Amino acid sequence: MKQSSLVEISDACHGTLKVDPTATDEILEVSGVSHDSRSVAHGDLFACISGAEHDGHSYATEAINNGAAALLVERELNLAISQIVVPNVRKAIGFVSSAVYGHPSKKTKVIGITGTAGKTTVAQATAQTLKACGESVGVIGTLEGSHTTPEAPEFQKKLSQMQSRGDEWICAEVSSHGLELGRVQGTEFAAAVFTNLSPEHLDFHLDMEQYFLAKRRLFDQRGGLAVVSLVDEWGERLVKELQAIGHEALVTVESNRIGNPKLDVEISSFIWRGHEIRTRLLGMFNLFNLVLVGETLKGLGLEEEIIASGLEKVEPVRGRMELVTAPGSDIAVIVDYSHKPEALTQALRTLRSVSSGRVWVVFGAGGDRDPKKRSLMGEIAAELADEIVVTSDNPRSEDPSDIATEIVSGMDGVSVSPKILLERAEAIQFAISYAAKGDSILIAGKGHETYQITGSEQRPFDDVKVAKEALLTRVGTQQS
């Protein structure tokens, strides 16, 4: 394992190095970073983060007993170990982690994608397009770990591992939490991409202004390409602010870049810069996601013809408008991660545009998360769907029936009468069983997730698997 000098690390975060008088040259080097005393490996630098509930300084002794070689602290501790003192460990840990792992973002091209919706699709589609162009690519995001954007030590370690295995490009989803908590500090981005902004995580950011400012942090780096979608007021504001500070490499993307769009459940098509793109991705918003990918890669110097060829090879992303099929099926079943109002609106409008029959929606809302969106999602479902089945999502510590009641409260005064089936498998099976030929069913909220969280228990649950089984049962019943 490569060792990193505490002197170099201290310089990288503008800290003050307090050397243990008994330290040898070997002890003045570390091989990793950890902020969890329980997972410290021998030779790690332990970062004492001061949080709302726990103060990492209280766990320094445990970290040392587990093999920590040095500490990153906000106040010098009376312990016989070398320490780097900084004003704020949380703000410093990104720069520290980058230094410890050899500044991997300087040796690869990192594309950071932020926004409310589309991060996963844009990251995965960018990676797939690059691979189709013969490039070596790594991805960091929702489908690769428990956090969309890992904590700084893990993020930099992943970058280092990908760079070591030969990846020349890395596509990274960058969440507002990740930006607010400094998880990508110390990273050099070849490109920063903004998809859109709509209300989400307001239980964390308090209001849209703070939410926007968190997202904007990805563009604080003056170098690198900035790609901004102009589909809402927030993108327009971001462009004006970047222009005001003289950001030179700026690409703006408007919806009119999608030429002659033709939507279909199985194959859609559009024109990008004169090239016809045929794709299995469903929905106008996904066509726009592909345009964002194309404009980003063009801005980074790839040739249009090569990009266009790569875009056609992009496969649907798991749990993102994913078509679930069975031989002989006469209905369309789509599984999507749409767990917020704007995403649910887009998904239902897409199904409305391609469905020859009724549009069904099966959805719930997560417990212990932004309760204000529940009634709004109920209102959206009532407006855009013909048949509604309200079910459980990840209720966590909340009563699923209480969540369902809040969702249904948004449907007051509309003609659609929702059915409430709190067992999610039963709800999916009901919709697929009772749908008529030509109907389309959106199973929304969980997408790629293969679990359901009830209380403190995480149980196996896969919308795609349950829907597939229900489809096979429906087809078998019809054929018998």
HELIX and SHEET records of a PDB file:
HELIX    1   1 LEU A    6  ALA A   12  1                                   7    
HELIX    2   2 GLU A   26  LEU A   28  5                                   3    
HELIX    3   3 SER A   37  SER A   39  5                                   3    
HELIX    4   4 GLY A   56  TYR A   59  5                                   4    
HELIX    5   5 ALA A   60  ASN A   65  1                                   6    
HELIX    6   6 VAL A   89  VAL A  100  1                                  12    
HELIX    7   7 PRO A  104  LYS A  106  5                                   3    
HELIX    8   8 LYS A  119  ALA A  132  1                                  14    
HELIX    9   9 ALA A  152  SER A  164  1                                  13    
HELIX   10  10 SER A  176  GLU A  180  1                                   5    
HELIX   11  11 LEU A  202  HIS A  205  1                                   4    
HELIX   12  12 MET A  208  ARG A  216  1                                   9    
HELIX   13  13 ARG A  217  PHE A  219  5                                   3    
HELIX   14  14 GLU A  233  ALA A  244  1                                  12    
HELIX   15  15 SER A  255  ARG A  257  5                                   3    
HELIX   16  16 MET A  284  GLY A  299  1                                  16    
HELIX   17  17 GLU A  304  GLU A  312  1                                   9    
HELIX   18  18 PRO A  341  VAL A  354  1                                  14    
HELIX   19  19 LYS A  373  LEU A  384  1                                  12    
HELIX   20  20 PRO A  400  VAL A  408  1                                   9    
HELIX   21  21 SER A  409  MET A  411  5                                   3    
HELIX   22  22 ARG A  424  TYR A  434  1                                  11    
HELIX   23  23 ASP A  463  GLN A  479  1                                  17    
SHEET    1   A 2 SER A   4  SER A   5  0                                        
SHEET    2   A 2 GLU A  29  VAL A  30 -1                                        
SHEET    1   B 5 THR A  16  LYS A  18  0                                        
SHEET    2   B 5 SER A  82  VAL A  85 -1                                        
SHEET    3   B 5 ALA A  70  VAL A  73  1                                        
SHEET    4   B 5 ASP A  44  ALA A  47  1                                        
SHEET    5   B 5 GLY A  32  SER A  34  1                                        
SHEET    1   C 6 VAL A 137  ILE A 140  0                                        
SHEET    2   C 6 TRP A 169  GLU A 173  1                                        
SHEET    3   C 6 LYS A 109  THR A 114  1                                        
SHEET    4   C 6 ALA A 191  PHE A 194  1                                        
SHEET    5   C 6 LEU A 225  SER A 229  1                                        
SHEET    6   C 6 LEU A 250  VAL A 253  1                                        
SHEET    1   D 3 GLY A 259  LYS A 262  0                                        
SHEET    2   D 3 SER A 268  TRP A 272 -1                                        
SHEET    3   D 3 HIS A 275  THR A 279 -1                                        
SHEET    1   E 6 GLU A 322  VAL A 324  0                                        
SHEET    2   E 6 ALA A 332  ASP A 336 -1                                        
SHEET    3   E 6 SER A 440  ALA A 444  1                                        
SHEET    4   E 6 VAL A 359  PHE A 363  1                                        
SHEET    5   E 6 GLU A 387  VAL A 390  1                                        
SHEET    6   E 6 LYS A 419  ILE A 420  1                                        
SHEET    1   F 2 TYR A 451  THR A 454  0                                        
SHEET    2   F 2 GLU A 457  PRO A 460 -1                                        
END                                                                             
